[in-house]
Amino acid sequence: MTSEKTRNIGIMAHIDAGKTTTTERILFYTGENHRIGEVDNGEATMDWMEQEQDRGITITSAATTVYWKDTQINIIDTPGHVDFTAEVERSLRVLDGAVGVFCAVGGVEPQSETVWRQANTYNVPRIAFVNKMDRMGADFYNVVDDIKAKLNEEPVPLFIPIGKESKFEGIIDLLKMQKVVFDAATDGYEYSYEDIPEDMQDEAQMWREKLLDSVSNFSDEITELYFAGEEIPSDMILSVLRQCTLERKLLPVFCGSSLKNIGVQCLLDGVVALLPSPSDIPPAKGMHVKKEEEVDVVNDPKLPPLGLIFKIQYDREAGPLCFVRVYQGTFHKSTAILNITKKKRERINRILRMHANRPEEMSDLQCGDIGVIVGFKGAQTGDTIGTEGAQVLLEKMTFPVPVISIAIEPSTASDQDKLKKSLEILSSEDPTFTWKDNEETGQLVISGMGELHLDVLVTRLTKELKVDCRVGKPQVTYRESITSASEYTYEFSKVLAGKENAATVTLRLTPQEAKSGNSYDNLVSSKVMPPEFFEAIKRGVENSFRSGIKFGYEVCDMKVELVDVKYNELTATEFAYEACAAMCFDAAAQAAGPVMMEPIMDVTLIVPSQYVGDTISSLTARGGIVSSMESKPNADHIIAQAPLAKLFGYSTALRSSTQGRGTFSMEFSHYAPKA
């Protein structure tokens, strides 16, 4: 299928806006499911919230493919919680367009704003669907105002509801100026058009005028027809709307009730008519590995293949399922490719396209396509795959630093290997989850983005991967750094097997600003000694970064410079220089005022205005510093920074002090000296 007839879309929403129910209806109407699965009775095909659900190869929460009016639509799941930042960003990275689902009662909720902001970063064109029009308190026009005020968008309704709450019975198409009637006997599968009811004529005419007014701002042709009083063809309006959607100047709004089977087919028409195909979006940016320059990745099937692994799911029988978005060229079954990120050769054993209830075997994946590749052994989320002839990295691997850790141990000694294998599987799926074996204590320590993140992963370990284990209490991941500059010369000499190993190294250590990371520079001429000895010094310093200064925590925000070396070819060995560099680093760091560093978090609180005073005082008591506040009609937003160590259990305290109405999210900001 050509890329013009392909749509890669995500469905983004606040929890409980009806994302899964809407997806279920899409699967039903596109013929992928012969009966509708309901979330409430646990039968939803794409119910990603069921963690313990047995994930056979036929169930996927990452991407599923459906067909609507000769267009292939790949639907990608996008979680919305801040603890799953990497996954949200990765999903948005591979989307061409998105559908924002809003609850007709709740309107634009905090999580909708978070995901919307992330989609703005990637410049993803969107359309909106106001769902749950049948619920008590539903107000379509209020949600449209909310979108304008909170998301800073220009919403343009293409449909308006007939009635609301229990009296909600259908929708009016403002392009055709007709009422759309969905047949309840066929679960809304069949629908027809009727004349607009008399009592709705004026309202429909008013909203059509608003629609024409919005699009005429971007089309002289429509403006001329409008003023001449002539009929404006629907195709012309759609064409201008599509262009405005792609350029993110207007946001088309649809409405309905997924549960009552009203409005979902019109939304599917909107996806095909208004959202971009892979050939409509600008070329992706990539970094050429050898030339070290930015290049455009063009949507052309004849060029060398390039794809991004945006998700990995582990299947018990097939092994890792790598979900790939192809940006350029074509990948063929049973061929060898290069994992450009890892610089390792891999083989494509099988290519699958995931439908809701079955996988379909494919012979190839073309640019613009999304599919599953089976057979990769060492792949990780975020890896770029391609060929040795055209090595371009599609994404620089920068993941947030895991800031919270817990100790984990198997219930029996025989489960130790099983636990380690399971942790390897989870860390290949999620790059923000790390684990290490602490040799001194014999403990396994797992680290992640937050309490919820680790809770979800531990649940998966026990329920899904069937590992019986015990976990400790959450601990903060500390770092170490220095407070002043120092320079030190260390002389190393040791006789091993009758041969003298000697080296002399001078290092200068300087503290850096927060978030700068560690750096190592060689200021000595390369002619002084062979390159392998310089490499040995670099190894010694980098190993010291990991082993810490005083407390054994990793070092952060420090610059190390190699100032001088002494070289004697009779006694010089790599071992001597590596050991000398490590000991020199240790002595210099001890003299530079070592300090323990703790993670500081960016905290966002959303609380009703009557609780603002109490919330700020409780946050200040935990070491928080408020940087800004914003008053909104239904709640106040407080932006602050606070040390992670004092935020454990804060969400429970906040809920109890705000009668369950306050919410809070946090993201890692930087490391600062521990108070």
ROTITI-692464 format. One record per residue (C-alpha): y, z, x; residue in three letters. Coordinates in steps of 0.2 Angstrom, whole numbers, plus 5000, padded with zeros to 4 digits. Each point is the difference from the previous one (the first is absolute). Layout:
# ROTITI-692464
YZXAla
...
END
This chain:
# ROTITI-692464
500050005000Met
501749955007Thr
501250145005Ser
501249954986Glu
498750054987Lys
499850175008Thr
500950174997Arg
499750155011Asn
500750144989Ile
499950195000Gly
500250124985Ile
501150145004Met
500450154990Ala
500350194998His
498450104996Ile
499649984981Asp
501149854997Ala
498449914995Gly
499749905016Lys
498150014999Thr
500049964981Thr
501149855003Thr
498849945014Thr
498550024988Glu
500949894987Arg
500449875013Ile
498149995005Leu
499549994982Phe
501249864995Tyr
499649905015Thr
498250004996Gly
499550115015Glu
499450144988Asn
499149974984His
500550174993Arg
501450115004Ile
499750155010Gly
501150164996Glu
500750125012Val
499850144988Asp
498149994999Asn
499849965019Gly
499549824998Glu
501549915008Ala
499449875012Thr
501450035013Met
500250194997Asp
500450045018Trp
500350184995Met
498150044999Glu
499850055018Gln
498150044998Glu
499649834992Gln
498649915009Asp
500949865009Arg
498749864999Gly
500549835006Ile
500449954982Thr
501450134997Ile
501649985009Thr
501750094998Ser
500849895014Ala
500149834993Ala
499349904986Thr
500249824995Thr
500349934982Val
500449834993Tyr
501449974987Trp
500549824995Lys
499349925016Asp
500950125011Thr
499050125011Gln
500750185000Ile
499550125013Asn
500450174994Ile
500350145014Ile
500050184997Asp
501550105006Thr
499950195000Pro
501650094998Gly
499950175009His
501050035015Val
498550075009Asp
499249834999Phe
501549925008Thr
499049885012Ala
499049944986Glu
501549964988Val
500949915014Glu
498549905005Arg
499749954982Ser
501849954998Leu
499949905016Arg
498749884993Val
500849984983Leu
501049854995Asp
500650084983Gly
499850154990Ala
500050074982Val
500950174998Gly
499250094985Val
501150134991Phe
499650124987Cys
501149974984Ala
500250194999Val
500250065018Gly
501049855006Gly
500349995019Val
499150155007Glu
500250065018Pro
498449925006Gln
500649834993Ser
501650025010Glu
499050035016Thr
498949854998Val
501449894995Trp
501050055015Arg
498549965011Gln
499949834991Ala
501849975004Asn
499650025018Thr
498849865000Tyr
501149904988Asn
498749974987Val
500549914984Pro
499650104984Arg
499849994981Ile
500050164989Ala
498850054986Phe
500650144988Val
498350074994Asn
499550134987Lys
501249944987Met
498850084987Asp
500350185007Arg
501050134992Met
501850005008Gly
499849825006Ala
501749915002Asp
500049835008Phe
501949985002Tyr
500250175008Asn
498749945013Val
501049845003Val
501650115003Asp
499050115011Asp
499449855011Ile
501849955002Lys
500750175005Ala
498650075011Lys
499349845008Leu
501649915002Asn
499249844992Glu
500749884987Glu
498650014986Pro
499949854988Val
498850034985Pro
499049844996Leu
499250104985Phe
500650144989Ile
498850114990Pro
499850004981Ile
500150194995Gly
499550145011Lys
498850155001Glu
498749994986Ser
501049864992Lys
499949895015Phe
499249844994Glu
500449855011Gly
501349925011Ile
501349864999Ile
500049865013Asp
501949975003Leu
499649835008Leu
499149934985Lys
500950114988Met
498450044991Gln
499050154996Lys
498450025010Val
498550074989Val
498550065009Phe
498350004990Asp
499350185000Ala
498349934995Ala
499849925017Thr
500850145010Asp
501649895001Gly
499049865009Tyr
500749884987Glu
501849994995Tyr
501249894990Ser
501849984997Tyr
501050034984Glu
501850004995Asp
501050155005Ile
500250134985Pro
501649994991Glu
500650185005Asp
499749965019Met
501049835000Gln
501650075005Asp
499350115014Glu
498949865007Ala
501649885000Gln
501050135009Met
498750025014Trp
499749825001Arg
501949985003Glu
499950135014Lys
498549915008Leu
501049835000Leu
501650095006Asp
499050075015Ser
499249835005Val
501549904997Ser
500950105015Asn
498749915011Phe
500049824992Ser
501549894996Asp
498849894989Glu
499650144989Ile
501850064999Thr
500549824994Glu
498749994987Leu
500450174994Tyr
501849964997Phe
499649844992Ala
499050094988Gly
498449905004Glu
498250065000Glu
499550065018Ile
498249965004Pro
498950145004Ser
499349915016Asp
501850005007Met
500350184996Ile
498350045009Leu
500449905015Ser
501650095003Val
499250174996Leu
498649965013Arg
501349965013Gln
501050164997Cys
498450105000Thr
499549935017Leu
501750045007Glu
500050174992Arg
501649974990Lys
499250034983Leu
498550114994Leu
499149924985Pro
499450144988Val
498549994988Phe
499450134988Cys
498450054990Gly
498650134999Ser
498549975011Ser
499050124990Leu
500449914984Lys
499749835008Asn
501749944997Ile
501049905013Gly
498849995015Val
499749814998Gln
501949974999Cys
500150105016Leu
498749895008Leu
501049854995Asp
501550085009Gly
499050035016Val
499549815001Val
501849944995Ala
501150125009Leu
499250075015Leu
499849915017Pro
498549915007Ser
499650025019Pro
501049835003Ser
501650074991Asp
500250155012Ile
500849985017Pro
498849995015Pro
499350175006Ala
500650065017Lys
498850025015Gly
500150055018Met
499249885012His
498950105012Val
500249905016Lys
501849944998Lys
500650164993Glu
501249924987Glu
500150004981Glu
499349854992Val
499949934982Asp
498350014992Val
500049844988Val
499049994984Asn
499049845006Asp
498149984999Pro
499949885015Lys
500750125013Leu
499050135010Pro
499450144988Pro
500950174999Leu
499750144988Gly
500350194998Leu
498750134996Ile
501050114987Phe
498650114994Lys
498250055005Ile
498750074988Gln
498350055006Tyr
498549954991Asp
498350085003Arg
499049845000Glu
501349875007Ala
500950115012Gly
501949985001Pro
500849894987Leu
501649935008Cys
501449944988Phe
500949865008Val
501649914995Arg
500149835008Val
501749955006Tyr
499649845009Gln
498549885002Gly
498350024993Thr
498650125005Phe
498249934998His
498450094997Lys
498850035015Ser
501349975013Thr
500650115014Ala
501850065000Ile
501150115011Leu
500750174995Asn
501749985008Ile
500550184998Thr
498450075008Lys
499749845012Lys
498250004994Lys
498949854994Arg
499350034982Glu
498949894989Arg
500349954982Ile
498350034992Asn
500549984982Arg
501649974990Ile
500150074982Leu
501349994986Arg
500050164990Met
500049984981His
500150154989Ala
498150014997Asn
499249895014Arg
500349935017Pro
500149815002Glu
499349925016Glu
501349895009Met
499949875014Ser
501850025006Asp
501650104997Leu
501649895001Gln
501850055003Cys
500850104986Gly
498250064995Asp
499450184999Ile
498250035002Gly
498750125008Val
499149965017Ile
498450085004Val
499350025018Gly
501450075010Phe
499550155010Lys
501550075009Gly
501449964987Ala
501350124994Gln
501449994986Thr
501549915007Gly
499049895012Asp
500549815002Thr
498649885001Ile
500149825007Gly
499549895014Thr
500150015019Glu
501149845001Gly
501450074989Ala
500250195003Gln
501350064988Val
500150194994Leu
500550004982Leu
500550185000Glu
500550135013Lys
498950154998Met
501150144997Thr
499350144989Phe
500850174995Pro
499550145011Val
498650114992Pro
500850174999Val
498850114991Ile
498250055006Ser
498550104995Ile
498450055009Ala
498449934992Ile
498250045004Glu
498349944993Pro
499150134990Ser
498549975011Thr
499849955018Ala
499049854995Ser
501449934990Asp
501249995016Gln
499649815003Asp
500249964982Lys
501750084999Leu
500649915015Lys
499449834994Lys
500850044983Ser
501750045008Leu
499949845010Glu
499849904984Ile
501550094992Leu
501249985015Ser
499649815000Ser
500549994982Glu
501650115002Asp
500949995016Pro
501150154996Thr
498450115000Phe
499450055017Thr
498750125007Trp
499550075017Lys
498750115007Asp
500850155008Asn
498850035015Glu
500750185004Glu
499750074983Thr
498649884995Gly
500949974983Gln
500349834992Leu
501949994995Val
500649874987Ile
501849964997Ser
501049914987Gly
501649974991Met
500050154988Gly
499050134990Glu
499649874987Leu
499549875012His
498750115009Leu
499450074983Asp
499649824994Val
499149965017Leu
499050165000Val
499449974982Thr
499549825005Arg
499050085014Leu
499050114989Thr
499949904984Lys
499949825006Glu
499350015018Leu
498950154995Lys
500450115015Val
499850184998Asp
501450095009Cys
501250155001Arg
501949985003Val
501250125006Gly
501850044994Lys
501449865004Pro
500850025017Gln
501649925007Val
499849885014Thr
501250065013Tyr
500649915016Arg
500850055017Glu
501549945009Ser
501350065013Ile
501850064999Thr
500749955017Ser
499749875014Ala
499050045015Ser
499349915016Glu
498550055009Tyr
499049945016Thr
498150045000Tyr
498949985015Glu
498149984996Phe
498650015013Ser
498250034997Lys
498449965010Val
498649934990Leu
498349945007Ala
500850025018Gly
501549884996Lys
501850064998Glu
500949954984Asn
501850025001Ala
501649954991Ala
501850054998Thr
501049964984Val
501850054994Thr
500349994981Leu
501750034991Arg
499850064982Leu
501549994987Thr
500050064982Pro
500449864987Gln
500849994983Glu
498950044985Ala
498949854994Lys
500249925017Ser
498150025005Gly
499450015017Asn
500349885014Ser
499549975018Tyr
500949905013Asp
499649955018Asn
501650005011Leu
499049975016Val
499849835008Ser
498349924997Ser
499949955018Lys
499850195005Val
498150004996Met
498749904990Pro
500249984981Pro
498450104996Glu
500850165007Phe
501549984989Phe
498949984985Glu
499150165005Ala
501650095000Ile
500549934983Lys
498250054993Arg
500350185007Gly
501750014991Val
499449934983Glu
498550125000Asn
501250145003Ser
501049954985Phe
498550034989Arg
499450165008Ser
501750094998Gly
500950125011Ile
499850194995Lys
499150004984Phe
498949845000Gly
501049904987Tyr
500549825003Glu
501649975008Val
501449914991Cys
501849935004Asp
499950015019Met
500449875013Lys
499050005017Val
500649905015Glu
499049975016Leu
501350035013Val
499050005017Asp
498349995007Val
499250025017Lys
498649885005Tyr
498750015014Asn
498749874998Glu
498750115010Leu
500050144987Thr
500749914984Ala
498849994985Thr
500349974981Glu
499350174996Phe
501250095012Ala
501549914992Tyr
499550034982Glu
499650195004Ala
501750015010Cys
501049934985Ala
499250114988Ala
500350165010Met
501849945005Cys
500449974981Phe
499350184996Asp
501150085013Ala
501649904996Ala
499750044981Ala
499850195003Gln
501750005009Ala
500949904987Ala
500050134986Gly
498549954989Pro
500250034982Val
498949994985Met
500549874987Met
499650004981Glu
500149864987Pro
501549994989Ile
499849914984Met
501249904989Asp
499950084983Val
500549934983Thr
500150114985Leu
500349954982Ile
500450154989Val
501050024983Pro
501850055003Ser
499850184994Gln
498750045014Tyr
501049925014Val
500750175007Gly
498350095000Asp
499249855008Thr
501349985014Ile
499950195004Ser
498150005000Ser
500049855012Leu
501350085011Thr
498950155001Ala
498649895007Arg
501249945014Gly
500649844991Gly
501649925002Ile
500849904985Val
500849845006Ser
500549924983Ser
499950024981Met
500149874987Glu
500250044981Ser
499149894988Lys
500050004981Pro
498350094998Asn
499850085017Ala
500850045017Asp
499449935016His
500050115016Ile
499849935017Ile
499650125014Ala
499050035016Gln
498850155003Ala
498750055012Pro
498249964994Leu
499350175004Ala
501050084987Lys
499749874986Leu
498250044997Phe
499750044982Gly
501849964996Tyr
499649874986Ser
499150154990Thr
501550115003Ala
501249864995Leu
499049974984Arg
500050184995Ser
501950025003Ser
500449854990Thr
498850024986Gln
499049855006Gly
501449884999Arg
500549995019Gly
499149885012Thr
500149985018Phe
499449885014Ser
500150015019Met
499949885014Glu
499950035019Phe
501849995008Ser
499950065018His
499450145012Tyr
501350145004Ala
499850165011Pro
499150144990Lys
501150134993Ala
END
